[in-house]
Amino acid sequence: MVYTFRVELEKDEAGGLGLGIRGGRGEGDGSFVVSHLLAGKPASAQGSLKLDDVIISVNGFPLAGLTLEEGCALITASPPVVRFEIQRNGDPPTIELIKIRTSSSRDIVLPINDR
């Protein structure tokens, strides 16, 4: 099952998120993928992101077609609160609502309560 959800992260005092990404135009299928999460930093501490999550957009701006450098620059230039649209295969996210894309391309929104 593929889950699509939004994550909002606030940058730390140094302006960072503690989030590493790989991919972009010219790499594999061009997706931007979470490659590491630094312990104690916002991306790890918030708890919604996992390794191999795919970042679809940043603050509503789609990453499709961007190089890794352009995607990183977009995140770096973002305001203190950064909004990501994330796609994940497998485990559902641990947030209040999730949107599931079914094999028939219909969206289903479900509440989950595991916090």
DRENFIMI-430017 format. One record per residue (C-alpha): residue number from 1; residue in one letter; x, y, z. Coordinates in steps of 0.2 Angstrom, whole numbers, plus 5000, padded with zeros to 4 digits. Layout:
BEGIN
<site><num>NUM</num><residu>A</residu><u>X</u><v>Y</v><w>Z</w></site>
...
This chain:
BEGIN
<site><num>1</num><residu>M</residu><u>5000</u><v>5000</v><w>5000</w></site>
<site><num>2</num><residu>V</residu><u>5006</u><v>5018</v><w>4996</w></site>
<site><num>3</num><residu>Y</residu><u>5003</u><v>5032</v><w>5009</w></site>
<site><num>4</num><residu>T</residu><u>5004</u><v>5050</v><w>5005</w></site>
<site><num>5</num><residu>F</residu><u>5004</u><v>5062</v><w>5019</w></site>
<site><num>6</num><residu>R</residu><u>5011</u><v>5079</v><w>5025</w></site>
<site><num>7</num><residu>V</residu><u>5024</u><v>5083</v><w>5037</w></site>
<site><num>8</num><residu>E</residu><u>5028</u><v>5100</v><w>5045</w></site>
<site><num>9</num><residu>L</residu><u>5045</u><v>5103</v><w>5052</w></site>
<site><num>10</num><residu>E</residu><u>5052</u><v>5118</v><w>5061</w></site>
<site><num>11</num><residu>K</residu><u>5071</u><v>5122</v><w>5058</w></site>
<site><num>12</num><residu>D</residu><u>5083</u><v>5122</v><w>5073</w></site>
<site><num>13</num><residu>E</residu><u>5092</u><v>5137</v><w>5079</w></site>
<site><num>14</num><residu>A</residu><u>5106</u><v>5134</v><w>5066</w></site>
<site><num>15</num><residu>G</residu><u>5092</u><v>5133</v><w>5052</w></site>
<site><num>16</num><residu>G</residu><u>5094</u><v>5115</v><w>5049</w></site>
<site><num>17</num><residu>L</residu><u>5082</u><v>5100</v><w>5049</w></site>
<site><num>18</num><residu>G</residu><u>5094</u><v>5085</v><w>5051</w></site>
<site><num>19</num><residu>L</residu><u>5087</u><v>5078</v><w>5035</w></site>
<site><num>20</num><residu>G</residu><u>5098</u><v>5070</v><w>5022</w></site>
<site><num>21</num><residu>I</residu><u>5091</u><v>5066</v><w>5004</w></site>
<site><num>22</num><residu>R</residu><u>5097</u><v>5058</v><w>4988</w></site>
<site><num>23</num><residu>G</residu><u>5090</u><v>5057</v><w>4971</w></site>
<site><num>24</num><residu>G</residu><u>5084</u><v>5070</v><w>4959</w></site>
<site><num>25</num><residu>R</residu><u>5084</u><v>5072</v><w>4940</w></site>
<site><num>26</num><residu>G</residu><u>5097</u><v>5061</v><w>4933</w></site>
<site><num>27</num><residu>E</residu><u>5097</u><v>5048</v><w>4947</w></site>
<site><num>28</num><residu>G</residu><u>5087</u><v>5033</v><w>4946</w></site>
<site><num>29</num><residu>D</residu><u>5069</u><v>5037</v><w>4944</w></site>
<site><num>30</num><residu>G</residu><u>5072</u><v>5055</v><w>4949</w></site>
<site><num>31</num><residu>S</residu><u>5063</u><v>5054</v><w>4966</w></site>
<site><num>32</num><residu>F</residu><u>5070</u><v>5063</v><w>4981</w></site>
<site><num>33</num><residu>V</residu><u>5072</u><v>5050</v><w>4995</w></site>
<site><num>34</num><residu>V</residu><u>5076</u><v>5052</v><w>5013</w></site>
<site><num>35</num><residu>S</residu><u>5093</u><v>5045</v><w>5015</w></site>
<site><num>36</num><residu>H</residu><u>5097</u><v>5049</v><w>5034</w></site>
<site><num>37</num><residu>L</residu><u>5089</u><v>5057</v><w>5049</w></site>
<site><num>38</num><residu>L</residu><u>5101</u><v>5065</v><w>5062</w></site>
<site><num>39</num><residu>A</residu><u>5097</u><v>5060</v><w>5080</w></site>
<site><num>40</num><residu>G</residu><u>5091</u><v>5075</v><w>5090</w></site>
<site><num>41</num><residu>K</residu><u>5087</u><v>5086</v><w>5075</w></site>
<site><num>42</num><residu>P</residu><u>5070</u><v>5091</v><w>5070</w></site>
<site><num>43</num><residu>A</residu><u>5067</u><v>5078</v><w>5056</w></site>
<site><num>44</num><residu>S</residu><u>5071</u><v>5064</v><w>5068</w></site>
<site><num>45</num><residu>A</residu><u>5063</u><v>5071</v><w>5084</w></site>
<site><num>46</num><residu>Q</residu><u>5047</u><v>5074</v><w>5076</w></site>
<site><num>47</num><residu>G</residu><u>5045</u><v>5056</v><w>5072</w></site>
<site><num>48</num><residu>S</residu><u>5035</u><v>5056</v><w>5056</w></site>
<site><num>49</num><residu>L</residu><u>5049</u><v>5053</v><w>5043</w></site>
<site><num>50</num><residu>K</residu><u>5057</u><v>5036</v><w>5040</w></site>
<site><num>51</num><residu>L</residu><u>5072</u><v>5032</v><w>5029</w></site>
<site><num>52</num><residu>D</residu><u>5067</u><v>5029</v><w>5011</w></site>
<site><num>53</num><residu>D</residu><u>5052</u><v>5040</v><w>5012</w></site>
<site><num>54</num><residu>V</residu><u>5049</u><v>5049</v><w>4995</w></site>
<site><num>55</num><residu>I</residu><u>5048</u><v>5068</v><w>4996</w></site>
<site><num>56</num><residu>I</residu><u>5035</u><v>5074</v><w>4983</w></site>
<site><num>57</num><residu>S</residu><u>5035</u><v>5093</v><w>4987</w></site>
<site><num>58</num><residu>V</residu><u>5042</u><v>5106</v><w>4998</w></site>
<site><num>59</num><residu>N</residu><u>5030</u><v>5120</v><w>5003</w></site>
<site><num>60</num><residu>G</residu><u>5019</u><v>5115</v><w>4989</w></site>
<site><num>61</num><residu>F</residu><u>5032</u><v>5116</v><w>4976</w></site>
<site><num>62</num><residu>P</residu><u>5034</u><v>5099</v><w>4967</w></site>
<site><num>63</num><residu>L</residu><u>5052</u><v>5092</v><w>4967</w></site>
<site><num>64</num><residu>A</residu><u>5049</u><v>5082</v><w>4951</w></site>
<site><num>65</num><residu>G</residu><u>5062</u><v>5087</v><w>4937</w></site>
<site><num>66</num><residu>L</residu><u>5074</u><v>5095</v><w>4949</w></site>
<site><num>67</num><residu>T</residu><u>5092</u><v>5090</v><w>4952</w></site>
<site><num>68</num><residu>L</residu><u>5098</u><v>5085</v><w>4969</w></site>
<site><num>69</num><residu>E</residu><u>5106</u><v>5102</v><w>4971</w></site>
<site><num>70</num><residu>E</residu><u>5090</u><v>5112</v><w>4966</w></site>
<site><num>71</num><residu>G</residu><u>5080</u><v>5101</v><w>4979</w></site>
<site><num>72</num><residu>C</residu><u>5092</u><v>5105</v><w>4993</w></site>
<site><num>73</num><residu>A</residu><u>5093</u><v>5123</v><w>4989</w></site>
<site><num>74</num><residu>L</residu><u>5074</u><v>5124</v><w>4989</w></site>
<site><num>75</num><residu>I</residu><u>5073</u><v>5116</v><w>5007</w></site>
<site><num>76</num><residu>T</residu><u>5088</u><v>5127</v><w>5013</w></site>
<site><num>77</num><residu>A</residu><u>5079</u><v>5143</v><w>5007</w></site>
<site><num>78</num><residu>S</residu><u>5063</u><v>5138</v><w>5015</w></site>
<site><num>79</num><residu>P</residu><u>5056</u><v>5148</v><w>5029</w></site>
<site><num>80</num><residu>P</residu><u>5058</u><v>5142</v><w>5047</w></site>
<site><num>81</num><residu>V</residu><u>5043</u><v>5130</v><w>5045</w></site>
<site><num>82</num><residu>V</residu><u>5045</u><v>5118</v><w>5031</w></site>
<site><num>83</num><residu>R</residu><u>5030</u><v>5108</v><w>5024</w></site>
<site><num>84</num><residu>F</residu><u>5034</u><v>5092</v><w>5015</w></site>
<site><num>85</num><residu>E</residu><u>5022</u><v>5080</v><w>5005</w></site>
<site><num>86</num><residu>I</residu><u>5028</u><v>5063</v><w>5008</w></site>
<site><num>87</num><residu>Q</residu><u>5025</u><v>5046</v><w>5000</w></site>
<site><num>88</num><residu>R</residu><u>5028</u><v>5030</v><w>5008</w></site>
<site><num>89</num><residu>N</residu><u>5026</u><v>5011</v><w>5003</w></site>
<site><num>90</num><residu>G</residu><u>5022</u><v>4999</v><w>5017</w></site>
<site><num>91</num><residu>D</residu><u>5020</u><v>5005</v><w>5035</w></site>
<site><num>92</num><residu>P</residu><u>5007</u><v>5019</v><w>5038</w></site>
<site><num>93</num><residu>P</residu><u>5013</u><v>5035</v><w>5045</w></site>
<site><num>94</num><residu>T</residu><u>5010</u><v>5039</v><w>5063</w></site>
<site><num>95</num><residu>I</residu><u>4999</u><v>5055</v><w>5061</w></site>
<site><num>96</num><residu>E</residu><u>4981</u><v>5059</v><w>5063</w></site>
<site><num>97</num><residu>L</residu><u>4975</u><v>5057</v><w>5045</w></site>
<site><num>98</num><residu>I</residu><u>4982</u><v>5048</v><w>5030</w></site>
<site><num>99</num><residu>K</residu><u>4977</u><v>5047</v><w>5012</w></site>
<site><num>100</num><residu>I</residu><u>4979</u><v>5031</v><w>5004</w></site>
<site><num>101</num><residu>R</residu><u>4980</u><v>5029</v><w>4985</w></site>
<site><num>102</num><residu>T</residu><u>4971</u><v>5013</v><w>4980</w></site>
<site><num>103</num><residu>S</residu><u>4975</u><v>5002</v><w>4965</w></site>
<site><num>104</num><residu>S</residu><u>4960</u><v>5010</v><w>4956</w></site>
<site><num>105</num><residu>S</residu><u>4968</u><v>5028</v><w>4959</w></site>
<site><num>106</num><residu>R</residu><u>4955</u><v>5033</v><w>4971</w></site>
<site><num>107</num><residu>D</residu><u>4960</u><v>5042</v><w>4987</w></site>
<site><num>108</num><residu>I</residu><u>4953</u><v>5036</v><w>5004</w></site>
<site><num>109</num><residu>V</residu><u>4957</u><v>5047</v><w>5019</w></site>
<site><num>110</num><residu>L</residu><u>4957</u><v>5037</v><w>5036</w></site>
<site><num>111</num><residu>P</residu><u>4960</u><v>5043</v><w>5054</w></site>
<site><num>112</num><residu>I</residu><u>4973</u><v>5033</v><w>5063</w></site>
<site><num>113</num><residu>N</residu><u>4976</u><v>5034</v><w>5082</w></site>
<site><num>114</num><residu>D</residu><u>4993</u><v>5026</v><w>5087</w></site>
<site><num>115</num><residu>R</residu><u>5000</u><v>5041</v><w>5097</w></site>
